[in-house]
Amino acid sequence: MDFDKIEQLLAKYWECETTLEEEQELKKFFNGTQVPPHLKEYVPFFTFLEFEKKTSKLDDVFDKQVIDKIEALSKPKKGKVVKLFYDMARVAAVVLVVVTAGYFVKEEYIDKKEEVKPYLTDTFEDPQAAFEETKKALQMISANFKRGREEARKVSVFNDAQQKAKDIDSEL
Amino acid sequence: MSLETFKMRVLPVKDKLYRFAFRFLKNEDEARDIVQEVLIKVWNKREEMHHLENMEAWCMRITRNMSLDRLKSKQYKYTDSLQEGFDMSDGEEQTPYRNVESNDTMANINRLIASLPEKQRQVIQLRDVEGYSYKEIVDILELDMNQVKVNLFRARKSIKENLVNINAYGLR
């Protein structure tokens, strides 16, 4: 081995003038067995450079993890459809609840309101007809009332009789 | 890009990304996490990937950016690089390679690199460990050529000085 050449290369190396190939040559030399004593002090550094490259590595488990993740990423469509389905189902459920609630509200509230309507709103368009109808109704009440009064007069007979009896009683 | 192409072309870069992320985060799990995120990002952008001049450099840049983001977001106790250099006990604790810890010299070099200022550390990692060209380092670190060279020069210089010191005085 030409030590002069190595020494030259080393000098160039410290000056940062070596090419990558020359640096590779240096690494090879110092990782070999033929290092003369006066250059031994540089051995640890160059062996470290190689050592670091050989030992500091990621294992196969890492590869598997990455590949698994990537494969999971490569099939995003299936996941999306499933997700979309769940979203749709959620929306559908909400719509169903709202519609059902709306139906019951209509049953309970709006329909009842319609039942109440005849008492509150006008049923006749023509005022004359309304007047006639009212008159008819009032006459019916009046007729019934009259009949009631005749019945009441019959009751007053007992009242008169009772009064007379009381008068006689007090005279005695 | 098919999954096969991804496995062939992108996945093998993982170790480089991991080592790079580790230089920032100093935590195996965090670095692992970042690399996974980067690879998935590549997969998600696989349609745009062929426009890229250098996919590997792009990945490295993304790794760097994400690592820096992670450092910020987690409010890492990110000690100043100067302190790191002196705080040896801390360095030992963060050493990722259990087998390196048993190997004193390797641990020393690892600590030595870890003690460099951030940019120098990145440049030396990219150039001397991973063997990237200056042009690629410029792309990855988004620095200009001059800054890359200056940082590499300084990094190599302090490594050289430290190696000589370790050898001469047994300093660590």
Interface residues (C-beta under 8 A of the other chain):
Chain A: Y13 W14 E15 C16 L20 E23 Q24 K40 E41 Y42 P44 F45 T47 F48 L49 F51 E52 K53 T55 S56 K57 L58 F62 D63 Q65 V66 I67 K69 I70 E71 L73 S74
Chain B: L3 F6 K7 L11 K14 D15 Y18 R19 F22 R32 V35 Q36 L39 I40 W43 N44 P96 Y97 N99 V100 T105 M106 N108 I109 N110 I113 R127 D128 V129 E130 G131 S133 K149 L152 F153 R156 K157 I159 K160 L163 V164 I166 N167
